[in-house]
Amino acid sequence: MKVVCLHDKNEIEPFLRKNVYLHIYGIGDLDDFFWQNTVWYAGEENGEIRTVVTLYTVPPFPTLLALSEDENVLQELLQSIFHILPGRFYAHLSFGVENIFKKQYGLQSHGEHYKMALKDKSLLCNPDCSQVISLDSNDLEEIQRLYKESYPGNWFDPRMLETKQYFGIRVENRLVSVAGIHVYSEQYKVAALGNIVTHPDYRGNGFGKCVTAKLCQSLSQSVDHIGLNVKADNEMAITMYKKLGFEIVGTYWEYMIEAK
């Protein structure tokens, strides 16, 4: 297998489209908004792409997306690029792929995760979204405060507020619930939800369901595919997403990986 560094979006996209929801982050990263922060490697045989991995280079640490239905081909590609991977990075890996890192890297597991896809948009009309408001960069300080108090381990890029795809609920002038995106591309018609949280003092009121429904309603006006990643043991969130029309379509694992 020949390993190559890809620079042509038109070469990458057709391969990723073979499994949209497995690669929804990668498809979104083709957008100019994200593209400059990505590096792409592929394994080719007879001029045909067999597998692709993406390195997203935005601080605080790079993130490696290495997901494939063909574990052996993916492992071969990763072993070929060990020497150019960062000394420390986060990774989304197909099950079993983590084994090839164990001799040269230390792995800290962040658990099994599900990929979910919005399959039934009709259910988005069920929640009462009358309290939900649109959020933008003027709300950044409040949003960051809510994440610090209620979701300290989340990954949030303030640039995402430029997409106008963040929504929230205020109670007594306090922001208590937020839903937003990790990936969004009108050009490539995909979005991945992220940074969804409700303050612990206000959970049980359906706020998370309302802000997520409103977000998906908004996204549906400009994209065709909406997905998300969720930890497999987060039963409360998974139940909520299912009530909004999402289905589990895949499984993968997340790790922090550091050279020994």
JOTA-V223671 format. One record per residue. N is the residue number from 1. PHI is phi in degrees with one decimal (999 if undefined). NEAR is the number of other ideal C-beta (glycine too) atoms within 8 Angstrom. Layout:
n | phi | near
N | PHI | NEAR
N | PHI | NEAR
This chain:
n | phi | near
1 | 999 | 10
2 | -93.4 | 6
3 | -101.5 | 10
4 | -133.2 | 7
5 | -97.1 | 7
6 | -94.2 | 10
7 | -130.3 | 4
8 | -108.0 | 6
9 | -57.9 | 7
10 | -68.4 | 6
11 | -86.2 | 9
12 | -77.9 | 15
13 | -56.0 | 11
14 | -57.4 | 8
15 | -67.7 | 10
16 | -63.2 | 13
17 | -67.7 | 9
18 | -64.6 | 5
19 | -145.6 | 8
20 | -57.3 | 11
21 | -76.7 | 11
22 | -65.9 | 10
23 | -111.9 | 13
24 | -64.1 | 15
25 | -65.3 | 12
26 | -62.9 | 12
27 | -61.8 | 14
28 | -61.7 | 15
29 | -69.4 | 13
30 | -71.6 | 14
31 | -62.7 | 11
32 | -55.8 | 6
33 | -59.7 | 8
34 | -112.5 | 13
35 | -50.9 | 10
36 | -63.3 | 5
37 | -102.6 | 8
38 | -122.0 | 11
39 | -129.3 | 7
40 | -122.6 | 12
41 | -123.7 | 13
42 | -136.6 | 16
43 | -103.2 | 16
44 | -118.5 | 12
45 | -134.9 | 8
46 | 54.3 | 4
47 | 78.3 | 4
48 | -109.1 | 6
49 | -70.4 | 10
50 | -100.3 | 10
51 | -159.2 | 11
52 | -137.5 | 14
53 | -125.7 | 14
54 | -123.0 | 12
55 | -112.2 | 15
56 | -95.9 | 12
57 | -101.0 | 7
58 | -74.4 | 7
59 | -59.1 | 3
60 | -82.4 | 2
61 | -156.6 | 8
62 | -65.0 | 10
63 | -123.5 | 11
64 | -101.3 | 15
65 | -102.1 | 13
66 | -130.5 | 12
67 | -125.9 | 11
68 | -159.6 | 10
69 | -83.6 | 5
70 | -114.7 | 8
71 | -61.0 | 10
72 | -65.2 | 6
73 | -66.4 | 12
74 | -63.5 | 16
75 | -62.2 | 10
76 | -63.0 | 10
77 | -63.2 | 15
78 | -62.2 | 13
79 | -61.9 | 8
80 | -75.4 | 9
81 | -114.7 | 11
82 | -51.2 | 8
83 | -69.8 | 4
84 | -115.5 | 4
85 | -77.9 | 8
86 | -63.0 | 7
87 | -69.7 | 4
88 | -145.3 | 8
89 | -158.7 | 12
90 | -93.4 | 11
91 | -145.8 | 13
92 | -105.8 | 14
93 | -126.3 | 13
94 | -63.5 | 12
95 | -56.9 | 8
96 | 95.2 | 6
97 | -67.5 | 13
98 | -60.1 | 11
99 | -62.5 | 6
100 | -73.4 | 8
101 | -86.6 | 11
102 | -66.0 | 8
103 | -74.9 | 4
104 | -106.9 | 7
105 | -132.7 | 10
106 | -93.8 | 7
107 | -118.6 | 10
108 | -112.8 | 8
109 | -75.1 | 7
110 | -110.1 | 7
111 | 92.0 | 9
112 | -74.7 | 9
113 | -130.2 | 13
114 | -104.9 | 12
115 | -98.3 | 15
116 | -120.7 | 14
117 | -126.4 | 11
118 | -76.6 | 12
119 | -108.6 | 6
120 | -127.6 | 6
121 | -70.3 | 8
122 | -63.7 | 6
123 | -73.8 | 9
124 | -68.2 | 12
125 | -83.7 | 6
126 | -69.9 | 7
127 | -69.9 | 11
128 | -84.3 | 5
129 | -100.9 | 10
130 | -64.6 | 4
131 | -84.6 | 8
132 | -77.4 | 10
133 | -121.7 | 8
134 | -80.6 | 6
135 | -116.6 | 11
136 | -145.4 | 8
137 | -61.8 | 7
138 | -67.3 | 4
139 | -100.0 | 12
140 | -56.1 | 9
141 | -60.9 | 6
142 | -65.9 | 8
143 | -63.0 | 15
144 | -63.4 | 10
145 | -65.1 | 9
146 | -62.8 | 14
147 | -63.9 | 14
148 | -62.4 | 7
149 | -78.8 | 7
150 | -118.5 | 10
151 | -150.1 | 8
152 | -64.0 | 7
153 | -92.3 | 3
154 | -80.0 | 9
155 | -108.1 | 6
156 | -133.4 | 10
157 | -104.8 | 6
158 | -54.4 | 8
159 | -59.6 | 6
160 | -61.5 | 14
161 | -65.1 | 14
162 | -65.9 | 6
163 | -75.2 | 9
164 | 64.6 | 7
165 | -116.8 | 12
166 | -125.2 | 18
167 | -135.2 | 14
168 | -151.4 | 15
169 | -130.7 | 12
170 | -109.9 | 9
171 | -124.1 | 7
172 | 51.5 | 4
173 | 66.0 | 4
174 | -116.7 | 6
175 | -71.3 | 12
176 | -120.2 | 13
177 | -151.6 | 14
178 | -141.9 | 16
179 | -136.2 | 14
180 | -146.3 | 16
181 | -130.1 | 15
182 | -97.0 | 10
183 | -135.5 | 13
184 | -154.6 | 15
185 | -145.6 | 15
186 | -67.4 | 7
187 | -63.2 | 7
188 | -98.9 | 10
189 | 62.1 | 9
190 | -135.0 | 16
191 | -151.2 | 15
192 | -122.5 | 15
193 | -69.3 | 14
194 | -171.7 | 12
195 | 57.6 | 15
196 | -95.5 | 11
197 | -156.5 | 12
198 | -126.1 | 12
199 | -57.7 | 11
200 | -52.5 | 6
201 | -69.7 | 5
202 | -121.9 | 11
203 | -74.9 | 9
204 | 93.0 | 4
205 | -103.2 | 6
206 | 79.9 | 7
207 | -64.4 | 13
208 | -60.3 | 14
209 | -64.3 | 11
210 | -68.2 | 15
211 | -67.9 | 17
212 | -69.1 | 14
213 | -61.8 | 14
214 | -62.6 | 13
215 | -59.7 | 15
216 | -66.6 | 14
217 | -60.7 | 10
218 | -65.7 | 9
219 | -61.9 | 13
220 | -64.2 | 10
221 | -77.4 | 5
222 | -131.5 | 6
223 | -129.8 | 12
224 | -99.7 | 4
225 | -127.2 | 12
226 | -123.2 | 13
227 | -133.6 | 16
228 | -162.9 | 11
229 | -111.8 | 11
230 | -145.5 | 11
231 | -65.0 | 9
232 | -63.1 | 9
233 | -94.4 | 6
234 | -88.6 | 8
235 | -62.2 | 6
236 | -63.4 | 6
237 | -66.8 | 11
238 | -61.3 | 12
239 | -61.2 | 8
240 | -61.6 | 11
241 | -62.6 | 12
242 | -62.7 | 9
243 | -66.9 | 9
244 | -95.5 | 15
245 | 105.1 | 12
246 | -87.0 | 11
247 | -129.7 | 8
248 | -73.3 | 9
249 | -123.9 | 9
250 | -174.2 | 9
251 | -133.9 | 9
252 | -154.0 | 13
253 | -126.0 | 13
254 | -113.8 | 11
255 | -141.0 | 13
256 | -96.7 | 10
257 | -122.8 | 13
258 | -139.0 | 9
259 | -62.0 | 7
260 | -77.2 | 5
